[in-house]
């Protein structure tokens, strides 16, 4: 039976004995072997009574078996729900209740904590540990290595991905077979991936970056992945000579640059380095190119859309931008109040439309209607502009906009200035409550190693370059910015931590 995603990513590799996954211990797993594992898991899950359209929640460590669980769900017509391994049981209970998941696959060490919650929500529990052991694989061991693929069309749901929920309860983005496959096909062409590529994969697979971008691309072209459980600079450096391409978050690249072993000779053979999930500092771009001769390709995507834009493969990869809209994706900058398209150069909200854009939020019709227009444009919540050369700049999230004394202040503009100051590694600018102005600007600075930035000099630089209403009311020095697992700065945490700073100002 035809199954849009399975046929195009997985099924076409049946009988292919070429390596698919290279493992840290030096072992390999062939495409055919991987598909056999996925089929056994599909048989095991359906034996538990799950039917097409049911949801399977997975909160497990990265492993070949965890990846095979994704393939099994696609083949069986189930909706795959990957969950961050850092979520607590209380957080997990919301996702299970909201999604109506029939099965929770978790690490065996968490069974005692998760089982009572699962029972209360009528969900079954199976275990899958980092080493591939657990009840799921025990049940799968005696199952056949073939499974009758369930028919699924392009508009059928393939996955739920929950948003981070920094401004309210997380929303379950419903992603179809076409959403995932169309984006994969565009990226394969745009980034020139072929069956000769060996992708160094150190990303988590509970997030769209590691699962629906990196993995799907390699599956599409029949390439190979060096499948590392997590990012470790020493291990990545050891494996880089065997890779042709790498995808990472900015932290990966800054950590590599801290290691003297990472140099141009090590990566001379590499074809492509890609960065996303969080903004890459211009300084990192420069340092990386000076060290290696490679210019990192930065792109822009979201939970609800996968990838929307990319810097060019050929042509200038411009630091501080996310390039141009991908083929098939329409992008415009609009006035948040009127929805009208703004001229190039003006800052507004980013809206996108294309086959990559999700179907809506699960069981949240009001949220869906508020963010997904009838004409198919999705209001991303990101603020940006298009420069005179057509490059797209992300200036922040709409929720991060600071309104002080009636003036709109875009944090990115101030952060760029702070980042340029001597001794500053990086910065974050947030709005915090102020009795006179409603909000005021707070700058948080992370110093470079063994440096003590001159805060008075930095404030003077801000006064010289920025209008008075944009001046930080105060600068705070921190050892590190709070980040989520994908490297994004958690400005909501900073706002909460410093919300009382000007309470009596």
C-alpha positions as CSV (number, residue, x, y, z in Angstrom):
1,X,0.0,0.0,0.0
2,X,1.2,3.5,-0.8
3,X,2.6,5.5,2.2
4,X,3.9,8.9,1.2
5,X,6.7,9.3,3.8
6,X,7.6,5.7,4.2
7,X,7.9,4.9,0.5
8,X,10.1,7.9,-0.2
9,X,12.4,7.8,2.8
10,X,12.4,4.2,4.1
11,X,10.8,1.6,1.9
12,X,12.9,2.3,-1.2
13,X,16.0,1.0,0.7
14,X,14.6,-2.5,1.2
15,X,17.3,-5.0,0.4
16,X,20.0,-2.3,0.5
17,X,23.0,-3.8,2.5
18,X,25.0,-0.5,2.3
19,X,25.8,1.1,5.6
20,X,23.3,3.6,6.9
21,X,24.5,4.3,10.5
22,X,28.1,4.4,11.7
23,X,28.2,4.0,15.5
24,X,30.7,5.3,18.1
25,X,32.0,1.8,18.8
26,X,33.0,1.4,15.1
27,X,30.1,-0.8,14.2
28,X,27.6,-0.1,11.3
29,X,24.0,-0.8,10.7
30,X,22.9,-1.3,7.1
31,X,19.7,0.2,5.6
32,X,18.2,-3.3,5.3
33,X,19.1,-4.1,8.9
34,X,17.6,-0.8,10.1
35,X,14.4,-1.5,8.2
36,X,14.2,-5.0,9.7
37,X,14.4,-3.5,13.2
38,X,11.7,-0.9,12.4
39,X,9.4,-3.6,11.0
40,X,9.8,-5.7,14.2
41,X,9.0,-2.6,16.3
42,X,5.9,-1.9,14.1
43,X,4.7,-5.4,14.7
44,X,5.3,-5.1,18.4
45,X,3.4,-1.8,18.7
46,X,0.4,-2.9,16.7
47,X,0.3,-6.1,18.8
48,X,-0.3,-3.8,21.7
49,X,-3.5,-2.8,20.0
50,X,-2.5,0.5,18.4
51,X,-4.2,1.4,15.2
52,X,-3.4,3.9,12.4
53,X,-3.8,7.5,13.6
54,X,-3.0,6.7,17.2
55,X,-0.2,8.7,18.8
56,X,3.1,7.2,20.1
57,X,5.0,9.4,22.6
58,X,8.7,8.8,22.8
59,X,10.9,10.2,25.6
60,X,14.0,8.2,25.1
61,X,17.8,8.7,24.7
62,X,19.2,8.9,21.2
63,X,20.0,5.4,19.8
64,X,19.5,3.5,16.5
65,X,16.5,1.8,18.0
66,X,15.0,5.2,18.9
67,X,15.4,6.2,15.3
68,X,13.9,2.9,14.2
69,X,10.8,3.7,16.4
70,X,10.2,6.7,14.2
71,X,10.4,4.6,11.1
72,X,8.1,2.0,12.6
73,X,5.4,4.7,13.4
74,X,5.6,6.0,9.9
75,X,5.2,2.5,8.4
76,X,2.3,1.6,10.8
77,X,0.4,4.8,10.1
78,X,0.9,6.0,13.7
79,X,1.6,9.6,14.7
80,X,5.0,10.0,16.2
81,X,5.5,12.4,19.1
82,X,9.1,12.8,20.1
83,X,9.6,14.5,23.5
84,X,12.6,16.3,25.0
85,X,14.4,14.0,27.4
86,X,14.6,16.8,30.0
87,X,10.9,17.1,30.5
88,X,9.6,16.2,34.0
89,X,6.8,13.8,34.6
90,X,4.5,16.7,35.3
91,X,5.4,18.2,31.9
92,X,5.1,14.9,30.3
93,X,1.6,14.3,31.6
94,X,0.4,17.4,29.8
95,X,1.7,16.2,26.4
96,X,0.2,12.7,27.0
97,X,-3.2,14.1,28.0
98,X,-3.3,16.7,25.3
99,X,-2.2,14.3,22.5
100,X,-4.2,11.4,23.7
101,X,-1.1,9.2,23.2
102,X,-1.9,5.5,23.5
103,X,1.7,4.4,24.1
104,X,4.5,6.0,26.0
105,X,8.0,4.8,25.2
106,X,10.4,5.9,28.0
107,X,13.7,5.0,29.6
108,X,13.4,2.1,32.0
109,X,14.8,4.2,34.9
110,X,11.7,6.4,34.6
111,X,9.1,3.7,34.6
112,X,8.1,3.9,38.2
113,X,7.5,7.6,37.9
114,X,5.7,7.5,34.6
115,X,3.5,4.4,35.0
116,X,1.0,5.9,37.5
117,X,0.5,9.0,35.3
118,X,0.1,6.8,32.2
119,X,-2.4,4.6,33.9
120,X,-4.5,7.6,34.8
121,X,-4.5,8.7,31.2
122,X,-5.2,5.2,29.8
123,X,-1.8,5.0,28.1
124,X,0.4,1.9,27.9
125,X,4.1,2.1,28.7
126,X,7.1,0.4,27.0
127,X,10.7,1.0,27.8
128,X,13.7,1.7,25.5
129,X,17.1,2.4,27.1
130,X,20.1,4.2,25.6
131,X,21.8,0.8,24.9
132,X,18.8,-0.5,22.9
133,X,17.5,-2.7,25.7
134,X,14.1,-2.5,27.3
135,X,10.7,-4.0,27.0
136,X,10.0,-2.6,23.6
137,X,12.9,-4.4,22.0
138,X,12.2,-7.6,24.0
139,X,8.7,-7.6,22.5
140,X,10.1,-6.8,19.1
141,X,12.7,-9.6,19.2
142,X,10.2,-12.3,18.3
143,X,8.4,-10.3,15.7
144,X,8.8,-10.7,11.9
145,X,11.3,-8.5,10.0
146,X,8.6,-7.5,7.6
147,X,5.4,-5.4,8.1
148,X,2.6,-4.6,5.8
149,X,3.0,-0.9,5.3
150,X,-0.2,1.0,6.2
151,X,-1.5,3.3,3.4
152,X,-1.0,7.0,4.1
153,X,-1.4,9.9,1.8
154,X,0.3,13.3,1.7
155,X,-2.4,15.0,3.9
156,X,-2.3,12.4,6.6
157,X,-0.6,13.2,9.9
158,X,2.9,11.9,10.5
159,X,4.0,13.6,13.6
160,X,3.2,16.0,16.4
161,X,5.9,18.4,17.6
162,X,5.1,20.5,20.7
163,X,6.3,24.1,20.9
164,X,8.5,25.2,23.7
165,X,5.6,26.9,25.5
166,X,7.4,30.0,26.8
167,X,4.3,32.2,26.5
168,X,1.7,29.7,27.7
169,X,0.9,26.0,27.3
170,X,2.8,24.2,24.6
171,X,0.9,23.7,21.4
172,X,1.0,20.4,19.4
173,X,1.9,21.3,15.8
174,X,0.4,18.7,13.4
175,X,2.8,17.8,10.7
176,X,1.7,15.8,7.6
177,X,3.5,13.5,5.3
178,X,3.7,16.2,2.7
179,X,5.0,18.8,5.2
180,X,8.0,16.6,6.0
181,X,8.7,15.1,2.6
182,X,8.4,18.3,0.6
183,X,10.8,20.1,2.9
184,X,13.3,17.2,2.7
185,X,13.2,17.2,-1.1
186,X,13.8,21.0,-1.3
187,X,16.7,20.8,1.2
188,X,18.3,17.9,-0.6
189,X,18.4,19.9,-3.8
190,X,19.3,23.3,-2.2
191,X,22.1,21.9,-0.1
192,X,23.4,19.5,-2.8
193,X,23.1,16.3,-0.8
194,X,23.8,13.0,-2.6
195,X,24.3,9.3,-1.7
196,X,28.0,10.1,-1.3
197,X,27.4,12.3,1.7
198,X,28.4,11.2,5.2
199,X,26.6,13.4,7.7
200,X,28.1,13.8,11.2
201,X,25.0,13.6,13.4
202,X,25.5,14.8,16.9
203,X,22.0,16.5,17.3
204,X,19.2,15.1,19.5
205,X,16.4,13.4,17.6
206,X,13.5,14.7,19.7
207,X,13.7,18.0,17.7
208,X,12.9,18.8,14.1
209,X,16.6,19.7,13.4
210,X,18.0,16.3,14.2
211,X,15.1,14.2,13.1
212,X,13.1,15.8,10.3
213,X,15.9,17.7,8.7
214,X,19.2,15.8,9.2
215,X,17.9,12.2,9.2
216,X,15.2,12.7,6.5
217,X,17.8,14.2,4.1
218,X,20.2,11.3,4.5
219,X,17.4,8.8,4.1
220,X,16.2,10.5,1.0
221,X,19.5,10.3,-0.8
222,X,20.7,7.0,0.6
223,X,23.8,8.5,2.3
224,X,25.4,7.6,5.6
225,X,25.3,9.1,9.1
226,X,27.9,9.0,11.8
227,X,25.4,8.6,14.6
228,X,26.8,10.0,17.8
229,X,24.6,9.9,21.0
230,X,25.4,13.6,21.8
231,X,27.8,16.4,21.0
232,X,31.2,15.8,22.5
233,X,34.0,18.0,20.9
234,X,36.7,15.3,21.3
235,X,34.5,12.7,19.7
236,X,33.3,15.0,16.9
237,X,36.9,15.9,16.1
238,X,37.8,12.2,16.0
239,X,35.0,11.5,13.5
240,X,35.2,14.6,11.3
241,X,37.9,13.0,8.9
242,X,35.3,10.4,7.9
243,X,32.4,13.0,7.3
244,X,31.5,15.2,4.4
245,X,28.9,17.3,6.1
246,X,27.7,18.4,9.5
247,X,24.6,20.0,11.0
248,X,24.8,21.7,14.3
249,X,23.6,24.5,16.7
250,X,25.9,27.5,17.3
251,X,27.2,25.9,20.5
252,X,28.7,23.0,18.5
253,X,30.8,25.4,16.5
254,X,31.9,27.6,19.4
255,X,33.0,24.5,21.3
256,X,35.0,23.2,18.3
257,X,36.7,26.6,18.0
258,X,37.9,26.3,21.6
259,X,39.8,23.1,20.7
260,X,43.3,23.6,19.1
261,X,42.9,20.3,17.3
262,X,40.1,21.8,15.2
263,X,41.8,23.3,12.2
264,X,41.8,23.7,8.5
265,X,43.6,20.5,7.8
266,X,41.1,18.5,9.8
267,X,38.1,19.6,7.7
268,X,39.7,20.4,4.4
269,X,37.8,17.5,2.8
270,X,34.4,18.6,4.3
271,X,31.7,19.8,1.9
272,X,29.3,21.7,4.1
273,X,28.7,23.0,7.7
274,X,25.1,24.0,8.5
275,X,23.9,25.9,11.6
276,X,20.5,26.6,12.9
277,X,18.0,26.4,15.8
278,X,19.5,29.6,17.3
279,X,21.3,32.6,15.9
280,X,25.0,32.3,15.1
281,X,27.1,35.2,16.2
282,X,28.9,37.1,13.4
283,X,32.1,36.7,15.4
284,X,31.7,32.9,15.2
285,X,31.2,33.1,11.4
286,X,34.5,35.0,11.1
287,X,36.5,32.8,13.5
288,X,35.3,29.7,11.8
289,X,36.2,30.9,8.4
290,X,39.6,32.1,9.4
291,X,40.3,28.8,11.2
292,X,39.0,26.4,8.5
293,X,38.4,28.2,5.3
294,X,34.7,27.1,5.5
295,X,31.8,29.5,5.8
296,X,29.0,28.1,7.8
297,X,25.6,28.0,6.1
298,X,22.9,29.4,8.3
299,X,19.2,28.8,7.8
300,X,15.9,29.5,9.6
301,X,13.2,27.1,10.5
302,X,10.5,26.4,13.1
303,X,8.7,23.6,14.8
304,X,5.6,24.4,12.7
305,X,7.3,24.6,9.4
306,X,10.7,22.9,9.4
307,X,13.0,25.0,7.2
308,X,11.8,28.3,5.6
309,X,14.9,30.0,4.4
310,X,18.6,29.3,3.8
311,X,21.7,31.1,2.9
312,X,22.8,30.1,-0.6
313,X,25.0,27.0,-1.3
314,X,26.7,29.0,-4.1
315,X,27.0,32.7,-3.5
316,X,27.5,34.8,-0.4
317,X,26.6,33.3,2.9
318,X,26.0,36.5,4.8
319,X,26.6,36.6,8.5
320,X,23.7,37.9,10.5
321,X,21.1,36.8,8.0
322,X,19.3,33.6,7.2
323,X,19.5,34.0,3.5
324,X,16.5,33.7,1.2
325,X,13.2,31.9,1.2
326,X,13.6,28.3,0.0
327,X,12.1,27.3,-3.3
328,X,8.3,26.7,-2.9
329,X,8.2,28.8,0.3
330,X,6.7,32.3,0.2
331,X,7.9,34.8,2.9
332,X,6.7,38.3,3.6
333,X,7.2,40.9,6.3
334,X,3.9,42.4,7.5
335,X,2.6,45.0,9.9
336,X,1.5,43.2,13.1
337,X,-1.6,45.4,13.5
338,X,-2.9,45.5,9.9
339,X,-1.4,42.4,8.3
340,X,-0.3,44.5,5.3
341,X,3.0,43.7,3.6
342,X,5.8,46.1,4.5
343,X,8.4,47.5,2.2
344,X,11.9,46.0,2.2
345,X,14.0,47.4,5.0
346,X,11.1,47.8,7.5
347,X,10.8,45.5,10.5
348,X,7.6,43.6,10.9
349,X,6.4,40.1,11.6
350,X,7.5,37.2,9.4
351,X,4.8,35.2,7.6
352,X,5.4,32.1,5.5
353,X,3.3,29.9,3.2
354,X,4.2,26.7,1.5
355,X,3.8,22.9,1.5
356,X,6.1,22.8,4.6
357,X,3.6,24.7,6.8
358,X,1.9,22.6,9.4
359,X,-1.8,21.7,9.4
360,X,-2.6,23.5,12.7
361,X,-2.5,23.0,16.4
362,X,-3.9,19.8,17.9
363,X,-7.2,20.5,19.7
364,X,-6.6,24.3,19.7
365,X,-8.8,25.7,16.9
366,X,-8.6,29.3,18.3
367,X,-4.8,29.2,18.4
368,X,-4.8,27.8,14.9
369,X,-7.1,30.5,13.6
370,X,-5.0,33.2,15.3
371,X,-1.7,32.1,13.8
372,X,-2.6,30.4,10.5
373,X,-4.4,32.7,8.1
374,X,-7.2,31.4,5.8
375,X,-4.9,32.1,2.8
376,X,-2.3,29.7,4.2
377,X,0.2,32.2,5.5
378,X,1.5,31.3,9.0
379,X,2.3,34.1,11.4
380,X,5.6,32.9,12.8
381,X,5.9,35.2,15.8
382,X,9.3,36.2,14.6
383,X,10.2,39.8,13.7
384,X,12.4,40.4,10.7
385,X,13.3,42.5,7.7
386,X,14.4,42.0,4.1
387,X,17.5,44.1,3.2
388,X,18.3,45.8,-0.1
389,X,19.9,42.6,-1.4
390,X,17.0,40.4,-0.5
391,X,18.6,38.7,2.5
392,X,16.3,38.0,5.4
393,X,17.3,39.2,8.9
394,X,15.7,37.9,12.1
395,X,15.6,40.6,14.7
396,X,13.8,38.7,17.5
397,X,10.5,37.2,18.6
398,X,7.4,39.3,18.7
399,X,7.1,38.4,22.4
400,X,10.6,39.8,23.0
401,X,9.7,43.2,21.6
402,X,10.3,45.8,24.3
403,X,7.8,48.7,24.5
404,X,9.3,51.4,26.8
405,X,7.4,54.7,27.2
406,X,5.5,54.0,24.1
407,X,8.5,53.3,21.9
408,X,9.1,49.9,20.2
409,X,12.6,48.6,20.9
410,X,14.1,45.6,19.0
411,X,16.6,43.7,21.3
412,X,18.7,42.5,18.4
413,X,19.8,46.0,17.5
414,X,21.2,46.5,21.0
415,X,22.6,43.0,21.2
416,X,24.7,43.6,18.0
417,X,26.2,46.7,19.6
418,X,26.9,45.0,22.9
419,X,28.5,42.0,21.2
420,X,31.0,44.3,19.4
421,X,32.3,45.7,22.7
422,X,35.8,44.7,24.0
423,X,35.7,41.7,26.3
424,X,32.1,40.7,25.4
425,X,31.5,37.2,24.2
426,X,27.8,37.5,23.8
427,X,24.7,39.3,25.1
428,X,21.0,39.2,25.6
429,X,18.6,42.2,25.9
430,X,15.2,41.9,27.5
431,X,12.5,44.1,28.7
432,X,11.8,44.1,32.4
433,X,9.0,46.0,34.3
434,X,9.5,49.6,35.1
435,X,7.1,51.8,37.2
436,X,7.4,54.9,34.9
437,X,8.0,53.4,31.4
438,X,6.1,50.1,31.6
439,X,9.2,48.3,30.5
440,X,12.8,49.2,30.3
441,X,15.9,47.8,28.7
442,X,18.2,45.4,30.6
443,X,21.4,44.2,29.0
444,X,22.9,40.8,30.1
445,X,26.5,40.3,29.1
446,X,28.7,37.2,29.1
447,X,32.4,38.1,29.2
448,X,35.1,36.4,27.1
449,X,37.3,34.0,29.0
450,X,39.5,35.9,31.5
451,X,38.0,39.2,30.5
452,X,36.2,41.9,32.6
453,X,34.3,44.2,30.3
454,X,34.2,47.8,31.2
455,X,30.5,48.4,31.8
456,X,30.9,52.2,31.9
457,X,32.6,52.2,28.5
458,X,29.9,49.9,27.1
459,X,27.2,52.2,28.3
460,X,29.0,55.1,26.7
461,X,29.2,53.3,23.4
462,X,25.4,52.6,23.6
463,X,24.8,56.4,24.2
464,X,26.9,57.2,21.1
465,X,25.2,54.7,18.8
466,X,21.6,54.4,20.0
467,X,18.7,56.7,20.5
468,X,18.2,57.5,24.2
469,X,15.1,55.4,24.6
470,X,17.1,52.3,23.5
471,X,19.8,52.7,26.1
472,X,20.1,49.8,28.5
473,X,18.9,51.0,31.9
474,X,21.4,48.6,33.4
475,X,24.0,46.0,32.4
476,X,24.3,42.7,34.2
477,X,27.3,40.3,33.9
478,X,26.6,36.5,33.9
479,X,28.9,33.5,33.4
480,X,26.5,32.1,30.8
481,X,23.1,32.8,29.3
482,X,20.3,30.3,30.0
483,X,19.6,28.1,27.0
484,X,17.3,25.3,26.0
485,X,18.6,22.0,24.7
486,X,18.8,23.4,21.1
487,X,20.9,26.4,22.2
488,X,18.3,29.1,22.1
489,X,18.6,31.8,24.7
490,X,15.7,31.5,27.2
491,X,14.8,35.2,27.5
492,X,11.7,34.3,29.5
493,X,14.0,33.0,32.2
494,X,16.0,36.3,32.2
495,X,12.8,38.3,32.4
496,X,11.6,36.3,35.3
497,X,14.9,36.4,37.1
498,X,15.2,40.2,36.8
499,X,11.6,41.2,36.9
500,X,12.0,43.0,40.3
501,X,15.1,44.9,39.4
502,X,13.3,48.2,38.9
503,X,10.3,47.6,41.1
504,X,11.1,50.7,43.2
505,X,12.9,52.7,40.6
